[in-house]
Amino acid sequence: MTVTGRLELVALDAPDIAKLASFYAALTGWEVARQEVDWITMRTGDGQEIAFQHAPDHVAPRWPGQELPQQFHLDLLVDGHEAAAERAVSLGATRLAAGPNWITLADPAGHPFDLCQRDGVGPETGLYAVTIDAPDASALARFYADLLGMEVTYDGPEGALVAGDGKSVMFQTVADYTSPRWPDPAYPQQAHLDIVVDDLDAGEARARELGAARLDGGGERFRVFADPAGHPFCLTA
């Protein structure tokens, strides 16, 4: 039987997680599900979770370049993206770019995120996908699809999408991609995925088989790996 994990959440690094959680709560209407000294988890209206991890030496991205790349960003669904962007700026975001139906901003910790127009989505902001940068979006999508038991539902010139269990992860190909070198703060991870497995040994074997590399760190209930593009992720039990 093929061992697969379950995507639990994406965790964004920040020097002030209380400030960042307050920003997203005010912007999206999401609620705090768990709060610890160095970790805050928020839950969306449809039950997805994102977290904020205390990183005192966090170096913010400088979008759109690759000197300090974003690595991850959130794609959020709103009905009225211009009004939502104005509200985000009033809460401490910085407007970065715009397209016909999306606006890119940076949150107070410097992480870019997109507000994407979706007619009829309702008053609460939705989490459409976590988007991960890669030198080859198709290849990284296949890695995570196999690891998570998801399906590659789109694979095109601008990126790829995997989906399953009510969650989506997108991958975008980035020219001159610069990978994280965790835990080196000069090449920060910016964010990571937490993936739940029933058995850590079996999960590790499967991750390595698919192309992941074991990294230093971890504990009794979690282990740290790098995906084929260098992004750290955790397998947890």
C-alpha positions in Angstrom: 0.0 0.0 0.0 1.4 3.4 -0.9 2.0 5.6 2.1 0.5 9.1 1.7 0.4 12.1 4.0 -2.4 14.6 4.7 -1.8 18.3 4.2 -2.4 19.9 7.6 -1.4 23.6 7.1 1.1 26.1 5.8 3.1 28.0 8.4 4.4 31.5 7.6 7.5 32.7 9.4 7.4 36.1 11.1 9.1 38.0 13.9 5.8 39.2 15.4 3.2 36.4 15.0 0.6 38.2 17.1 0.7 41.2 14.8 0.5 39.0 11.7 -2.4 36.9 13.0 -4.3 40.1 14.0 -3.8 41.4 10.4 -5.2 38.3 8.8 -8.0 38.0 11.2 -9.1 41.6 10.5 -8.7 41.2 6.8 -10.3 37.8 6.3 -12.6 37.1 9.2 -10.8 33.9 10.0 -10.6 32.8 13.7 -7.6 31.8 15.9 -7.8 28.1 16.5 -4.7 27.6 18.6 -2.2 30.1 20.2 1.1 29.4 21.8 4.2 31.5 22.5 5.8 30.7 19.2 2.9 29.5 17.1 -0.6 30.7 16.1 -3.0 28.7 14.0 -6.0 30.3 12.2 -8.9 28.5 10.7 -10.8 29.6 7.6 -14.5 29.4 7.2 -14.3 26.0 5.3 -12.0 24.5 7.9 -8.6 25.0 6.3 -5.7 26.1 8.5 -2.8 28.5 8.2 -0.2 29.1 10.9 2.3 31.7 11.9 5.6 30.6 13.3 7.8 32.8 15.4 11.1 33.4 13.6 13.1 36.1 15.5 15.7 36.3 12.7 13.2 36.4 9.9 14.3 38.3 6.8 11.4 39.5 4.7 11.1 38.7 1.0 11.8 41.4 -1.5 9.2 40.6 -4.2 9.5 40.1 -7.2 13.3 39.5 -7.3 15.2 36.4 -6.4 17.8 37.9 -4.0 15.3 37.3 -1.2 12.5 35.5 -2.9 8.9 35.0 -1.6 9.1 31.2 -1.9 5.4 30.9 -0.9 2.3 33.1 -1.2 -1.4 32.8 -0.4 -4.1 33.1 -3.0 -7.2 34.6 -1.3 -10.7 34.8 -2.9 -12.8 37.9 -2.4 -15.8 39.4 -4.0 -14.6 43.0 -4.5 -10.8 42.8 -4.7 -10.3 46.6 -5.0 -12.2 47.2 -1.7 -10.4 44.3 0.0 -7.1 45.7 -1.1 -7.9 49.1 0.3 -8.9 47.5 3.6 -5.6 45.5 3.6 -3.6 48.6 3.1 -5.4 50.3 6.0 -4.5 47.3 8.2 -0.8 47.5 7.3 -0.3 45.8 4.0 1.7 47.3 1.1 0.3 47.2 -2.5 2.8 45.7 -4.9 1.1 45.0 -8.3 -2.3 44.4 -10.0 -3.9 42.6 -12.9 -7.3 42.4 -14.4 -8.8 40.3 -11.5 -6.1 40.2 -8.9 -4.1 42.5 -6.7 -0.7 41.5 -5.1 0.1 42.9 -1.7 2.7 42.3 1.1 1.4 41.6 4.6 3.1 43.3 7.6 5.8 40.6 7.7 6.6 41.1 4.0 5.0 38.0 2.6 3.2 38.7 -0.7 -0.3 37.5 -1.1 -2.9 37.8 -3.9 -6.5 39.0 -3.5 -8.3 37.3 -6.4 -11.7 38.4 -7.6 -14.4 35.6 -7.3 -18.0 36.8 -7.9 -20.4 35.5 -5.3 -17.8 34.1 -3.0 -19.6 35.8 -0.1 -18.5 38.2 2.7 -15.7 36.0 4.1 -12.3 35.7 2.4 -11.6 32.2 1.1 -8.3 30.5 0.9 -8.0 29.2 -2.7 -4.5 27.8 -2.6 -1.0 28.0 -1.1 1.3 28.8 -4.0 4.9 27.6 -4.0 7.7 28.8 -6.2 9.8 26.2 -8.1 12.3 25.9 -10.9 10.0 23.3 -12.5 6.3 23.7 -11.3 5.2 20.5 -13.0 7.9 18.3 -11.3 7.2 19.8 -7.9 3.4 19.4 -8.4 3.9 15.7 -9.1 6.1 15.3 -6.0 3.5 16.7 -3.7 0.6 15.0 -5.5 2.3 11.6 -4.8 3.2 12.5 -1.3 -0.2 13.8 -0.4 -2.4 11.5 -2.4 -3.8 14.5 -4.4 -4.4 14.8 -8.1 -2.7 17.1 -10.5 -5.8 19.0 -11.8 -4.0 21.5 -13.9 -0.5 21.6 -15.6 0.2 24.4 -17.9 2.9 26.8 -19.0 2.4 29.2 -16.1 2.2 26.6 -13.3 0.5 23.5 -11.9 -2.2 22.8 -9.4 -2.8 19.8 -7.1 -6.1 19.3 -5.2 -7.8 16.9 -2.8 -9.6 16.8 0.5 -10.9 20.3 0.0 -7.5 21.8 -0.3 -5.4 23.1 -3.2 -1.7 23.8 -3.7 -0.3 25.6 -6.7 3.2 25.7 -8.1 4.6 28.5 -10.3 7.8 28.2 -12.3 10.2 31.0 -11.5 13.1 32.0 -13.7 16.5 32.1 -11.9 14.9 30.4 -8.9 16.8 30.6 -5.7 16.1 27.8 -3.2 16.0 28.2 0.6 18.9 26.9 2.6 17.3 26.1 5.9 18.2 27.1 8.6 20.5 29.7 7.0 18.7 33.1 7.6 20.4 34.5 4.5 18.3 32.1 2.4 15.1 31.9 4.4 12.4 29.3 3.9 9.7 32.0 4.5 7.1 29.3 5.0 6.7 25.5 5.2 4.1 22.8 5.0 3.1 20.5 7.8 2.1 17.1 6.6 0.5 14.5 8.8 1.4 10.8 8.5 0.3 7.7 10.4 3.8 6.4 10.8 7.0 8.6 10.7 9.3 5.9 9.6 7.0 4.9 6.7 6.4 8.5 5.9 10.1 9.2 5.8 10.8 6.3 3.5 8.0 7.4 1.1 9.3 11.1 1.1 12.8 10.0 0.4 11.6 7.6 -2.4 9.9 10.5 -4.1 13.0 12.8 -3.9 12.9 14.5 -0.5 16.0 14.9 1.6 16.1 14.6 5.4 17.3 17.8 7.2 18.6 18.3 10.7 16.1 19.1 13.3 12.8 17.5 14.4 11.6 15.7 17.5 9.8 12.7 18.7 6.6 13.6 16.7 8.0 15.4 13.6 10.8 15.3 11.1 12.1 17.9 8.8 12.8 17.4 5.1 13.5 19.4 1.9 11.4 18.9 -1.2 13.1 18.6 -4.6 13.1 22.4 -4.9 14.7 22.9 -1.5 11.6 24.0 0.5 11.6 22.6 4.0 8.5 20.7 5.1 7.6 18.7 8.2 6.2 15.2 8.5 4.2 15.0 11.8 2.6 12.1 13.6 
